[in-house]
Amino acid sequence: MTGTVLDYDPLTFAVIFAALALGGTMKGATGAGAPVIAIPVMAAFYDVRFAVVMMAIPGVVMNIMQLRKYHAAHLPDRFALKYAICGGTGTFLGTIILATLPVEALTLIIAGAVVAYILLRIARPGFKIPWEAARRLVWPVGLVSGVLQGSAGLSAPVSVSFLNALRIPREAFIVTISSLFTGMSLVQVPALIGFGLLTWDRALLSLAALIPLLGFMPVGNWLARRLPPVAFDRLVLVLLTILAVRLIWSALA
């Protein structure tokens, strides 16, 4: 970590609080997006490992909350459960990468995949992955998503892109992505502890991050209920665009 929590003035904490609040709003609206906003901001003041650890405990809490709220919207064939199991497996592998290896090259590869997907959606707005294909792809996509979550704290380039291409309703989107994130978080937290990255002081800071995140999730949910399905779909694409820019910037900086 490049600094400690005592190194910065209140303006630093205000910026981080605002990033967490915006992340909570995005999480409430789309079921994803909190790490996309919060991790790069915290990494700018501290480092990537610290930012990933900060979002570990909130990841468990927020996703379990959304699972309970939208559990009735589960997709058939235990799709979300398969997604979560593979995501958890990949997360353990990704945490090993986080603890031992740099991820710049992987980041650029994933950023390129996100950009390609966005361009595909622009060129072919009706692009959709058929359900039969999705049932086969859920295993490898979940695994890769977990590796990204464990190594960089961000699985959205793969996980969100995949679900967005299924063109499922918002409620089904949220419960499926929350299942994945829950499975990944339940593996990530003990793995971070085992590798010595999640210490007691960082765990307390991670718990404190829940205050703005949970406080602004209802704001995002309120906004989403007033958006038509097309607007929600565009909102997810905006999220992916922000994510792609962030990934490229962080890899080349």
C-alpha positions in Angstrom: 0.0 0.0 0.0 1.4 3.4 -1.0 0.1 5.2 2.1 -1.9 4.8 5.2 -5.3 6.1 6.2 -3.5 8.9 8.1 -1.7 10.3 5.1 -4.5 12.3 3.5 -6.7 15.3 4.5 -10.5 15.2 4.7 -10.8 16.0 1.0 -9.4 12.6 0.2 -12.1 10.9 2.3 -14.8 13.1 0.8 -13.8 12.0 -2.7 -13.7 8.3 -1.7 -17.1 8.7 0.1 -18.6 10.2 -3.0 -17.2 7.3 -5.1 -18.7 4.8 -2.8 -22.0 6.6 -2.8 -22.1 6.6 -6.6 -21.1 3.0 -6.6 -24.0 2.2 -4.3 -26.3 4.1 -6.6 -25.1 2.1 -9.6 -25.4 -1.2 -7.6 -29.0 -0.4 -6.6 -29.9 0.4 -10.2 -28.2 -2.3 -12.1 -27.1 -5.0 -9.6 -23.5 -4.2 -10.5 -21.1 -1.3 -10.7 -20.0 -0.5 -7.1 -16.4 -1.8 -7.6 -16.3 -0.2 -11.1 -16.7 3.2 -9.5 -15.1 2.7 -6.1 -12.0 0.6 -6.8 -10.2 3.0 -9.3 -10.8 6.0 -7.0 -9.4 4.2 -3.9 -6.5 2.8 -6.0 -5.6 6.3 -7.1 -5.0 7.3 -3.4 -3.7 3.9 -2.1 -3.2 0.9 -4.3 -5.1 -1.9 -6.2 -4.7 -4.5 -3.5 -6.0 -2.1 -0.8 -9.0 -1.2 -3.0 -9.9 -4.8 -3.6 -9.7 -5.6 0.1 -11.9 -2.6 0.9 -14.7 -3.9 -1.3 -14.5 -7.5 -0.2 -16.9 -7.4 2.8 -19.4 -5.0 1.2 -19.5 -7.4 -1.7 -20.8 -10.2 0.5 -23.4 -7.9 2.3 -24.8 -6.1 -0.7 -25.2 -9.1 -2.9 -26.9 -11.2 -0.3 -29.3 -8.3 0.2 -30.2 -8.2 -3.5 -30.4 -12.0 -3.6 -33.1 -11.9 -0.9 -35.0 -9.1 -2.6 -35.1 -10.6 -6.1 -34.9 -14.3 -5.4 -38.2 -14.9 -7.2 -36.7 -13.9 -10.5 -34.2 -16.7 -10.8 -33.5 -18.1 -14.3 -34.4 -21.8 -14.9 -32.0 -24.8 -14.9 -30.1 -23.5 -11.8 -28.3 -21.0 -14.1 -27.4 -18.6 -11.3 -26.1 -21.4 -9.0 -23.8 -22.7 -11.8 -22.6 -19.2 -12.4 -21.8 -18.7 -8.7 -20.0 -22.0 -8.3 -17.7 -21.4 -11.3 -17.2 -17.8 -10.2 -16.1 -18.9 -6.7 -13.7 -21.3 -8.1 -12.2 -18.7 -10.4 -12.0 -16.2 -7.5 -9.6 -18.4 -5.6 -7.3 -18.7 -8.6 -7.5 -14.9 -9.1 -6.6 -14.2 -5.5 -3.4 -16.1 -6.0 -2.7 -13.8 -9.0 -3.5 -10.7 -6.9 -1.0 -11.8 -4.2 1.8 -12.8 -6.5 1.6 -11.5 -10.1 1.0 -8.2 -12.0 -2.2 -8.0 -14.0 -1.5 -5.2 -16.6 -1.5 -7.6 -19.6 -4.7 -9.4 -18.5 -6.3 -6.0 -17.9 -5.6 -4.9 -21.5 -6.9 -8.1 -22.9 -10.2 -7.8 -21.0 -10.5 -4.1 -21.8 -10.2 -5.1 -25.5 -13.0 -7.7 -25.1 -15.3 -5.1 -23.5 -14.6 -2.6 -26.3 -15.3 -5.2 -28.9 -18.6 -6.1 -27.2 -19.7 -2.5 -27.0 -18.9 -2.0 -30.7 -20.9 -5.1 -31.5 -23.9 -3.8 -29.6 -23.7 -0.5 -31.4 -23.3 -2.2 -34.8 -26.0 -4.9 -34.0 -28.3 -3.5 -31.3 -30.4 -6.7 -31.4 -27.4 -9.0 -30.6 -28.5 -11.7 -28.2 -27.0 -14.9 -26.9 -29.5 -17.8 -27.4 -30.5 -19.5 -24.2 -29.1 -22.9 -25.3 -25.8 -21.3 -25.9 -25.9 -19.5 -22.6 -26.4 -22.7 -20.7 -23.2 -24.0 -22.2 -21.2 -20.8 -21.7 -22.2 -20.2 -18.1 -19.4 -22.5 -16.9 -16.4 -20.9 -18.6 -17.8 -17.4 -18.3 -18.3 -17.9 -14.6 -14.8 -19.2 -14.1 -13.1 -16.3 -16.1 -15.3 -13.8 -14.2 -14.1 -15.2 -10.9 -10.4 -15.0 -12.0 -10.9 -11.3 -12.8 -12.7 -10.7 -9.5 -10.0 -12.3 -7.5 -7.1 -10.7 -9.3 -8.4 -7.2 -9.9 -11.7 -6.8 -8.0 -13.6 -6.3 -11.3 -15.4 -9.2 -13.1 -17.9 -6.9 -14.9 -16.0 -7.0 -18.3 -17.0 -10.6 -18.6 -19.9 -11.2 -16.2 -21.9 -8.1 -17.0 -21.3 -8.3 -20.7 -22.4 -11.9 -20.8 -25.7 -11.3 -18.9 -26.4 -8.1 -20.9 -26.1 -10.1 -24.1 -28.8 -12.5 -22.8 -31.3 -9.6 -22.8 -33.1 -10.8 -19.7 -35.4 -8.6 -17.5 -33.8 -6.3 -14.9 -34.9 -8.4 -12.0 -33.5 -11.6 -13.5 -30.3 -9.7 -14.3 -29.9 -8.5 -10.8 -30.5 -11.9 -9.1 -28.2 -13.7 -11.5 -25.3 -11.2 -11.2 -25.8 -11.1 -7.4 -25.6 -14.9 -7.2 -22.3 -14.7 -9.0 -20.9 -11.9 -6.9 -22.0 -13.7 -3.7 -20.3 -16.9 -4.7 -17.1 -15.0 -5.6 -17.2 -12.9 -2.4 -17.7 -15.9 -0.1 -14.5 -17.3 -1.5 -12.6 -14.1 -1.8 -12.9 -13.0 1.8 -11.3 -16.1 3.4 -8.7 -16.2 0.5 -7.7 -12.6 1.2 -7.4 -13.5 4.9 -5.3 -16.6 4.1 -2.9 -14.5 1.9 -2.6 -11.9 4.7 -4.2 -9.1 2.6 -7.4 -8.7 4.8 -6.2 -7.7 8.2 -8.2 -6.6 11.2 -7.7 -2.8 10.5 -8.6 -3.2 6.8 -11.6 -5.3 7.8 -12.9 -2.4 9.9 -12.4 0.0 7.0 -14.1 -2.4 4.7 -17.1 -2.5 7.0 -17.1 1.3 7.2 -17.4 1.4 3.4 -20.8 -0.1 3.8 -22.2 3.2 5.1 -22.2 5.1 1.8 -22.7 2.0 -0.3 -25.9 0.8 1.5 -27.1 4.3 2.0 -27.3 5.0 -1.7 -28.4 1.7 -3.0 -32.1 2.6 -2.5 -31.4 5.8 -4.6 -30.3 3.6 -7.5 -33.3 1.3 -7.1 -35.6 4.3 -7.1 -34.1 5.6 -10.3 -34.2 2.2 -12.0 -37.9 1.7 -11.3 -38.5 4.9 -13.3 -36.4 3.9 -16.3 -37.9 1.9 -19.3 -36.2 -1.3 -20.2 -34.4 0.3 -23.1 -32.9 2.9 -20.8 -31.8 0.2 -18.4 -30.0 -1.6 -21.2 -28.3 1.6 -22.2 -27.3 2.2 -18.6 -25.5 -1.1 -18.5 -23.7 -0.2 -21.7 -22.6 3.1 -20.2 -21.3 1.1 -17.2 -19.3 -1.1 -19.5 -17.9 1.9 -21.4 -16.8 3.5 -18.2 -15.2 0.2 -17.1 -13.4 -0.2 -20.4 -11.9 3.3 -20.2 -10.9 2.7 -16.6 -9.2 -0.6 -17.4 -7.2 0.8 -20.3 -6.2 3.8 -18.3 -5.0 1.8 -15.3 -3.1 -0.7 -17.5 -1.2 2.0 -19.5 -0.6 4.4 -16.6 
